[in-house]
Amino acid sequence: MVGIRDIAKKAGVSISTVSYALNGSDKVTEETRQRIEKIANEMNYVPNMAAKALKRRETKIIGVYLSDYLGSFYGELLDGIKHGLQSYDYEMIVCSGKRSHLFIPERMVDGVIILDWTFETEEIQKYGEAGYKLVTLDREVEGKNLCHVLLDNVGGATLAVEKMMEQPATAIHLVTGPENSFDSVRRLEAAENELKRYGKKYTVHHGDFDAKSGRKIAESIYLRMTTKPISIFSFNDEMVIGMYDFFKRTELEIGKDVNIIGFDNAYYGNIISPTIASISFSKKRWGMVAVEKLMQLINNEETTNDLIYTSFVPGQSFSE
C-alpha cells in the first residue's frame, strides 16, 4: 500500500510537506499542493482514515449498536438517526456484536447510540468514565458522558390496560418480549400494576418479540380457552402478526371474540385486515432526539435524559 513516505520520495520533498499538501494546509504553495496531489493520484494513494481520525481526535461518524436489524422498527429508527445527523454533518455506522465494541476505545467513532441488550451496562459506564460519549435507548444510565432517551413504557402499557378495561373480557393475557429486554420488563411491570388496581386476574406469556412466538402463544391461549371474549395485550406488533396467523385458522373472530392491542404501531398494522390497535410512538423522532443528546455530549454541552411519549391508535383488532 502506498504511503505518504512513498509520495515524498517521488516528489523529492519532506514527509511533512506531503502531509500539509494532502490536508489542504496553507503551509505549502498551491503549485506544490497540485503537484503532490497529482503524484498521489498517479500512485493510487488511499488516505489512512483511521490515522487521520486519531490525529484530529474526531471522525464525524457515530456508531449505532443494535441487537437486531429485522423489521420496520429498526428501519424507522435508523432513518430518524440519519436525518438527525445530517444537521451536524455526521454519518453513522450500524454495528452488532462484541468485536465492534473496539470501535469505541480505538476512536473510530466520535460517539455511540445503543439499543442492544447484549451490551453490558458496566461496559457502558466504563466507557463513559474514560471520556467516550454514549446515549442508551434501552436502559437507564447515570454517569459522566452518558445520557438515555427512553420510551414511555409505563404510560403506554397503562394506556393499553385502561383501554382493555373499557371492554368486558372473560380472560386477560399479557404477552411479553424477551426477559432481558428493558422495554418488555417495564411494560410488564406497568401492566401488572394497573391490572392489580382494577382487581383483575391475568395470565403472562413469555414471547420473543417475533411472529413465531406470537403464533405459539396464540395456540396455547386457544387450547386453554373456555369462554369468550378475551383480551390480549401484546408487547409488540410483530407478535400480533403471529397471533393473526393462528387465530384466523380457527372459528374465533379477531376484534370480537379475541380483542388484541399491540405496541409499536408498525406500518403494516394499517395494511393488514383486521387493522391492529396499537400503542404508538415516533421511532423517527426517537432517533432524532438521541442524535441531539449525543451531539450535546460530544460538544461538551449540558444535556438531560429524555422520554418519548406514547399514544393509543385504534384498530379493528380491538372493538371499542
C-alpha positions as CSV (number, residue, x, y, z in Angstrom):
1,M,0.0,0.0,0.0
2,V,1.3,3.4,-1.0
3,G,2.0,5.8,1.9
4,I,3.0,9.5,2.2
5,R,6.6,8.4,2.6
6,D,6.5,6.9,-1.0
7,I,4.9,10.1,-2.3
8,A,7.5,12.3,-0.6
9,K,10.3,10.2,-2.1
10,K,8.9,10.5,-5.6
11,A,8.2,14.2,-5.3
12,G,11.6,15.0,-3.7
13,V,10.0,16.7,-0.7
14,S,9.7,16.0,3.0
15,I,7.0,13.8,4.5
16,S,5.6,16.8,6.4
17,T,5.3,18.8,3.1
18,V,3.2,15.9,1.6
19,S,1.1,15.8,4.8
20,Y,0.5,19.6,4.6
21,A,-0.4,19.3,0.9
22,L,-2.8,16.4,1.2
23,N,-4.6,18.0,4.2
24,G,-5.1,21.4,2.5
25,S,-2.7,23.3,4.7
26,D,-1.6,26.8,3.7
27,K,1.9,26.0,4.8
28,V,2.6,24.9,1.2
29,T,2.1,26.8,-2.1
30,E,-0.8,26.0,-4.4
31,E,1.7,24.8,-7.1
32,T,3.3,22.4,-4.6
33,R,-0.1,21.1,-3.5
34,Q,-1.3,20.4,-7.0
35,R,2.0,18.6,-7.9
36,I,1.8,16.4,-4.8
37,E,-1.9,15.6,-5.4
38,K,-1.1,14.6,-9.0
39,I,1.7,12.3,-7.8
40,A,-0.6,10.8,-5.1
41,N,-3.3,10.1,-7.7
42,E,-0.8,8.5,-10.1
43,M,0.3,6.2,-7.3
44,N,-3.3,5.4,-6.3
45,Y,-2.7,6.7,-2.8
46,V,-5.6,6.0,-0.4
47,P,-5.6,8.1,2.8
48,N,-5.4,6.2,6.1
49,M,-8.7,7.4,7.6
50,A,-8.0,5.8,11.0
51,A,-4.7,7.5,11.4
52,K,-6.2,10.9,10.3
53,A,-9.1,10.4,12.8
54,L,-6.7,9.7,15.6
55,K,-4.7,12.8,14.8
56,R,-7.8,15.1,14.6
57,R,-9.5,13.3,17.5
58,E,-12.7,13.1,15.5
59,T,-14.1,11.0,12.7
60,K,-17.5,12.8,12.1
61,I,-19.0,9.3,12.4
62,I,-21.1,7.8,15.2
63,G,-21.7,4.1,16.0
64,V,-25.3,2.8,16.3
65,Y,-25.3,-0.5,18.2
66,L,-28.3,-2.8,17.7
67,S,-29.0,-6.4,18.8
68,D,-31.1,-7.0,15.7
69,Y,-31.8,-5.5,12.3
70,L,-35.1,-7.2,11.3
71,G,-38.4,-5.5,10.8
72,S,-39.6,-2.0,10.1
73,F,-38.9,-0.9,13.7
74,Y,-35.2,-0.5,13.1
75,G,-35.6,1.0,9.7
76,E,-37.7,3.9,11.0
77,L,-35.4,4.4,14.0
78,L,-32.3,4.5,11.8
79,D,-34.0,6.8,9.4
80,G,-34.5,9.2,12.3
81,I,-30.9,8.9,13.4
82,K,-29.7,9.5,9.8
83,H,-32.0,12.5,9.4
84,G,-30.7,14.0,12.7
85,L,-27.1,13.5,11.8
86,Q,-27.4,15.5,8.6
87,S,-27.9,18.7,10.6
88,Y,-24.5,18.1,12.2
89,D,-22.6,16.9,9.0
90,Y,-22.2,13.5,10.6
91,E,-22.6,9.9,9.3
92,M,-23.2,6.6,11.1
93,I,-22.1,3.0,11.0
94,V,-24.5,0.3,12.3
95,C,-22.8,-2.3,14.5
96,S,-23.7,-5.6,16.1
97,G,-21.5,-8.0,18.1
98,K,-18.7,-7.8,20.7
99,R,-15.9,-7.1,18.3
100,S,-17.4,-3.9,17.0
101,H,-17.2,-2.5,20.6
102,L,-13.5,-1.9,19.8
103,F,-14.5,1.0,17.6
104,I,-15.1,3.0,20.8
105,P,-11.7,2.8,22.5
106,E,-9.9,2.9,19.2
107,R,-11.8,6.2,18.5
108,M,-13.2,5.0,15.2
109,V,-16.4,6.8,16.1
110,D,-17.0,10.0,18.0
111,G,-20.0,8.8,20.0
112,V,-22.4,5.9,20.3
113,I,-26.1,5.2,20.4
114,I,-27.0,1.9,22.0
115,L,-30.2,-0.2,21.5
116,D,-28.5,-3.6,22.3
117,W,-29.4,-5.6,25.3
118,T,-26.2,-7.7,24.8
119,F,-24.1,-4.5,25.6
120,E,-23.3,-4.7,29.3
121,T,-24.2,-1.7,31.4
122,E,-20.9,-2.0,33.3
123,E,-19.0,-1.7,29.9
124,I,-21.1,1.4,29.0
125,Q,-20.3,3.1,32.3
126,K,-16.6,2.2,32.0
127,Y,-16.5,3.9,28.5
128,G,-18.3,7.0,30.0
129,E,-15.7,7.3,32.8
130,A,-12.9,7.0,30.2
131,G,-14.3,10.1,28.3
132,Y,-16.3,8.4,25.5
133,K,-19.8,9.7,24.7
134,L,-22.8,7.3,24.8
135,V,-26.6,7.5,24.6
136,T,-28.7,4.5,25.5
137,L,-32.2,3.8,24.3
138,D,-32.7,0.5,26.2
139,R,-31.7,1.2,29.8
140,E,-31.3,4.0,32.4
141,V,-27.7,5.0,32.8
142,E,-26.2,7.6,35.0
143,G,-22.7,8.9,34.9
144,K,-20.2,11.1,33.2
145,N,-20.6,11.4,29.4
146,L,-23.8,9.3,29.5
147,C,-27.4,10.0,28.6
148,H,-30.5,8.0,27.9
149,V,-33.6,8.5,25.8
150,L,-36.3,6.0,26.6
151,L,-39.8,5.1,25.6
152,D,-42.6,5.9,27.9
153,N,-43.3,2.2,28.5
154,V,-45.2,2.9,31.7
155,G,-47.5,5.3,30.1
156,G,-48.0,3.1,27.0
157,A,-48.7,-0.1,29.0
158,T,-51.0,1.7,31.4
159,L,-53.0,3.2,28.5
160,A,-53.3,-0.3,26.9
161,V,-54.8,-1.7,30.1
162,E,-57.2,1.2,30.5
163,K,-58.5,0.5,27.0
164,M,-58.9,-3.2,27.8
165,M,-60.9,-2.3,31.0
166,E,-63.4,-0.5,28.7
167,Q,-64.5,-3.8,27.2
168,P,-65.8,-6.9,29.0
169,A,-63.5,-9.9,28.9
170,T,-63.6,-13.3,30.4
171,A,-59.8,-13.5,30.5
172,I,-56.8,-11.2,30.1
173,H,-53.5,-12.2,28.6
174,L,-50.2,-10.3,28.6
175,V,-47.6,-11.3,26.0
176,T,-44.1,-10.2,26.8
177,G,-40.9,-9.9,24.9
178,P,-37.5,-11.5,26.0
179,E,-36.8,-11.4,29.7
180,N,-33.7,-9.4,29.2
181,S,-35.5,-6.6,27.2
182,F,-35.7,-3.4,29.2
183,D,-38.8,-2.3,27.4
184,S,-40.6,-5.6,27.9
185,V,-39.8,-5.6,31.6
186,R,-41.1,-2.1,32.1
187,R,-44.3,-2.8,30.1
188,L,-44.9,-5.9,32.2
189,E,-44.4,-4.0,35.5
190,A,-46.8,-1.2,34.4
191,A,-49.5,-3.5,33.0
192,E,-49.5,-5.7,36.1
193,N,-49.7,-2.7,38.5
194,E,-52.6,-1.3,36.6
195,L,-54.5,-4.7,36.4
196,K,-54.0,-5.1,40.2
197,R,-55.5,-1.6,40.7
198,Y,-58.6,-2.9,38.8
199,G,-58.5,-6.1,40.8
200,K,-58.3,-8.2,37.6
201,K,-56.7,-11.6,37.1
202,Y,-54.4,-12.1,34.2
203,T,-52.0,-14.6,32.6
204,V,-48.5,-13.8,31.5
205,H,-47.0,-15.4,28.4
206,H,-43.3,-15.0,27.6
207,G,-42.7,-14.3,23.9
208,D,-39.6,-13.3,21.9
209,F,-40.9,-10.2,20.0
210,D,-41.3,-12.2,16.8
211,A,-44.2,-13.7,14.9
212,K,-43.2,-17.3,15.7
213,S,-43.6,-16.8,19.4
214,G,-46.8,-14.9,18.9
215,R,-48.2,-17.9,16.9
216,K,-47.1,-20.3,19.5
217,I,-48.7,-18.3,22.4
218,A,-51.9,-17.8,20.5
219,E,-52.2,-21.6,20.1
220,S,-51.6,-22.0,23.8
221,I,-54.3,-19.5,24.7
222,Y,-56.7,-21.1,22.3
223,L,-56.2,-24.6,23.7
224,R,-56.9,-23.4,27.2
225,M,-59.8,-21.1,26.3
226,T,-63.2,-22.0,27.7
227,T,-65.1,-18.7,27.4
228,K,-65.1,-15.6,25.3
229,P,-64.4,-12.8,24.6
230,I,-60.8,-12.5,25.8
231,S,-58.4,-9.6,25.7
232,I,-54.7,-9.7,24.8
233,F,-52.0,-7.1,25.3
234,S,-49.0,-7.9,23.1
235,F,-45.9,-6.0,23.9
236,N,-45.1,-5.5,20.2
237,D,-46.9,-5.7,16.9
238,E,-44.7,-8.4,15.4
239,M,-46.1,-11.0,17.8
240,V,-49.6,-9.9,16.9
241,I,-48.9,-11.0,13.3
242,G,-48.2,-14.5,14.6
243,M,-51.4,-14.4,16.6
244,Y,-53.3,-13.4,13.5
245,D,-51.8,-16.3,11.6
246,F,-53.1,-18.8,14.2
247,F,-56.5,-17.3,15.1
248,K,-57.6,-16.8,11.5
249,R,-57.5,-20.6,11.1
250,T,-59.9,-21.0,14.0
251,E,-63.6,-20.2,14.5
252,L,-62.7,-17.1,16.6
253,E,-63.2,-13.6,15.2
254,I,-60.4,-11.1,15.9
255,G,-61.9,-7.9,17.3
256,K,-64.9,-9.7,18.7
257,D,-64.0,-13.0,20.3
258,V,-60.4,-12.0,20.7
259,N,-59.5,-8.4,21.3
260,I,-55.9,-7.5,20.8
261,I,-53.8,-4.4,21.5
262,G,-50.2,-4.3,20.2
263,F,-47.3,-2.0,20.8
264,D,-45.1,-0.1,18.3
265,N,-47.8,0.9,15.7
266,A,-45.8,-0.8,12.9
267,Y,-46.6,0.4,9.4
268,Y,-48.2,-2.9,8.4
269,G,-50.8,-2.5,11.2
270,N,-52.9,-0.3,9.0
271,I,-52.5,-2.5,5.9
272,I,-53.4,-6.0,7.1
273,S,-57.0,-7.0,8.0
274,P,-58.2,-6.5,10.6
275,T,-56.1,-3.5,11.3
276,I,-54.1,-3.6,14.6
277,A,-54.9,-1.4,17.6
278,S,-51.6,-0.4,19.0
279,I,-49.6,1.8,21.3
280,S,-47.8,4.3,19.1
281,F,-44.7,6.4,19.3
282,S,-42.5,8.1,16.8
283,K,-39.5,5.9,16.1
284,K,-38.1,8.6,13.8
285,R,-38.3,11.2,16.5
286,W,-36.7,8.8,18.9
287,G,-33.7,8.5,16.7
288,M,-33.5,12.3,16.1
289,V,-33.7,13.1,19.9
290,A,-30.9,10.5,20.5
291,V,-28.7,12.3,18.0
292,E,-29.4,15.6,19.6
293,K,-28.4,14.3,23.0
294,L,-25.3,12.7,21.7
295,M,-24.2,15.8,19.9
296,Q,-24.6,17.8,23.1
297,L,-22.3,15.3,24.8
298,I,-19.7,15.4,22.0
299,N,-19.7,19.2,22.1
300,N,-19.4,19.1,25.9
301,E,-22.7,20.9,26.3
302,E,-25.2,20.5,29.1
303,T,-27.8,17.7,28.3
304,T,-30.6,15.9,30.1
305,N,-32.2,12.5,29.8
306,D,-35.4,12.4,27.7
307,L,-38.6,10.4,27.2
308,I,-40.5,9.5,24.0
309,Y,-44.2,9.6,24.8
310,T,-46.8,7.2,23.5
311,S,-50.5,7.3,22.4
312,F,-53.2,4.8,21.5
313,V,-54.0,4.2,17.8
314,P,-57.4,2.5,17.3
315,G,-57.7,-0.6,15.1
316,Q,-60.1,-3.4,14.2
317,S,-58.3,-5.9,16.4
318,F,-59.8,-4.2,19.4
319,S,-63.5,-3.3,19.5
320,E,-64.3,0.0,21.1
